[in-house]
Every structure is written in structure tokens, then in C-alpha cells.
Amino acid sequence: MSDLANEVNKIFSEGDRIDVQFFGFPSFQSGVFVQAKDNFLLWVDDSDNQLKIAPLNQVRIDKK
């Protein structure tokens, strides 16, 4: 696992409610944290209840 993913996994736990903002987009998406691995965020998006994968270096993650 990458150093960035390790740091994210120290801050967030599976099941944590999160807001995800993609750089360059003004709005947040809400969902549930699953895991960070290999510089990617795995999360479930509230809008469609689908598992999403996002590059960690392209998103901002906040706890709700």
C-alpha cells in the first residue's frame, strides 16, 4: 500500500460518512468510506449507491 493510502486509512475507518470533492469541481459528493489502497479511494456514493474509485491525488476527503 502506498504511503498516501496508509495515511488516509489512519484517518478514516470503513463505514465513516465522508464528503468527496474532485479538484476542479465546486460541489461535494457524499458517501461512505470503504478503503484507500494503491493511491485510490474506494467509497460508496450516496447518489447511486455504487462503489466508486477515485485517485487520491485528485480528491479532497472530509468527514461528515
N, C-alpha and C positions, 0 to 999 in steps of 0.2 A: 504494500500500500504506500502511496506517496505521502510525503510529509504534510502537504496541504490537506489531504483526506484524513490523515491521522488527527490533525488539529481540529478539523470540523467534527469528527467523531467524538472528540473530547468535550466539545461544546454542546452538541445535540445528541439526543438519545432517540432510538426508534420510537415512533409514536408522538414525538413532540410536534405541536402545531407550529407551522412556520409560514412566513411570507417570503416569496421569492421574487426578486426583481432582476430582470435581464438588463445588462448595461445597454444604454441607448433607448430603453423603453421606460416611459414615466410611470406606468402602473405596476402594481404588485399582483402576484397570483398567490392564492392561499392554498395550503395543503398540509400534508403530514410527512415528516422526515422519515426516511427508511434507512439510508446509509450513504456514506461517502466512500468511494473506492476508485482507485486509479485515476484520480483527478476529476471524477464525475460525481454529481449529486444524484441520488436516486430518491424520488419523492412521489407521493400520490397527490395529484391535482384535484382540488375540491370541485372545480367547474365541470369535470367529466369523469371523475373517479378513475382516472387512468394513471398507470405508472409512467413517470416521466424521467428522462435522463438529461442532465444539463452539465456542461463543462463548468467546473468550479471557478475557473478563472474568468467566466463570463456572467456570473450571477452574484447578487448580494442576498444573503440569507439572514432573516431576523426571526427571533422567537416571537410568538404572539403573546 
